[in-house]
Amino acid sequence: TGSINGFYVRSLGGINGIAPIGTRVFFVTDDPSVHDERVSSHEIGHILGLHHAIDDSERLMFSGTNGMALSEVEIGTSRYAAQGIVDGIR
C-alpha cells in the first residue's frame, strides 16, 4: 500500500506510456516522442484520477506534447487521490 510503481520498457508498440486502469503501475517507453519525465508525470496523473485534456496542448494531461500545466481542479483531484493512496484507502 502507499506506492506507485513505474517501469521503463524497450517498447510499447508506438505509444509513449500507459497506466492500466485500476492499477498503481505505469509503463514508459525507453524512447518516447516527448520528454520522458513528462510521460512519467502524465501517467502518474492517470493513476491519481486525472483524465486527458482535449483543448490545451500546454496541459500535462494533453496527449503527445511536452505540456506540463495543471488546472486547480487537477491539482485538487490529484492531491485527494494521493492522500487516499498514502492512507491505504485507494
C-alpha positions in Angstrom: 0.0 0.0 0.0 1.0 3.6 -0.4 3.1 3.1 -3.5 3.1 3.8 -7.2 5.4 1.7 -9.4 6.9 2.8 -12.7 8.6 0.7 -15.3 10.7 1.8 -18.3 10.5 -0.6 -21.1 12.1 -1.0 -24.5 8.9 -0.6 -26.5 5.1 -0.1 -26.0 4.1 -0.6 -29.6 4.2 3.1 -30.6 2.8 4.8 -27.5 4.8 6.8 -25.1 3.3 5.4 -21.9 0.4 3.6 -20.3 -1.1 3.3 -16.8 -3.5 0.3 -16.9 -6.9 1.4 -15.4 -7.4 0.4 -11.8 -3.7 -0.1 -11.0 -1.0 1.9 -9.4 1.5 0.9 -12.1 2.7 2.8 -15.2 5.0 2.0 -18.1 7.1 4.4 -20.2 8.9 3.5 -23.4 12.7 4.0 -23.5 12.4 6.3 -26.5 9.3 8.5 -26.2 8.4 11.2 -28.7 8.3 13.8 -25.8 10.3 14.3 -22.6 10.3 11.0 -20.6 9.9 12.8 -17.3 6.7 14.4 -18.8 5.4 11.0 -19.9 6.0 9.6 -16.3 4.2 12.6 -14.8 1.3 12.2 -17.3 0.9 8.5 -16.4 1.0 9.2 -12.7 -1.7 11.8 -13.3 -3.9 9.0 -14.6 -3.2 6.9 -11.5 -4.2 9.9 -9.4 -7.6 10.2 -11.2 -6.8 12.7 -14.0 -8.2 12.4 -17.5 -6.9 13.6 -20.8 -7.3 17.3 -21.6 -8.6 17.8 -25.1 -8.4 21.6 -25.5 -5.0 22.8 -24.4 -1.6 21.4 -25.5 0.2 23.2 -22.6 -1.5 20.9 -20.1 0.1 17.8 -18.7 -2.8 15.7 -19.4 -2.9 16.6 -23.1 -1.5 13.6 -25.1 1.6 13.8 -27.2 3.0 17.2 -26.2 5.5 18.5 -23.6 2.9 20.5 -21.8 3.2 20.5 -18.0 0.5 22.7 -16.7 -2.2 21.5 -14.3 -5.5 23.2 -13.5 -6.5 24.0 -9.9 -9.1 21.2 -10.2 -6.5 18.7 -11.4 -4.2 19.7 -8.5 -7.0 19.2 -6.0 -8.1 15.9 -7.5 -4.5 14.5 -7.6 -3.8 15.6 -4.0 -7.0 14.0 -2.8 -6.2 10.7 -4.6 -2.6 10.7 -3.4 -3.7 11.1 0.2 -6.0 8.2 -0.3 -3.1 6.1 -1.5 -0.9 7.1 1.4 -3.8 6.4 3.9 -4.4 3.0 2.3 -8.0 3.7 1.2 -7.4 3.9 -2.5 
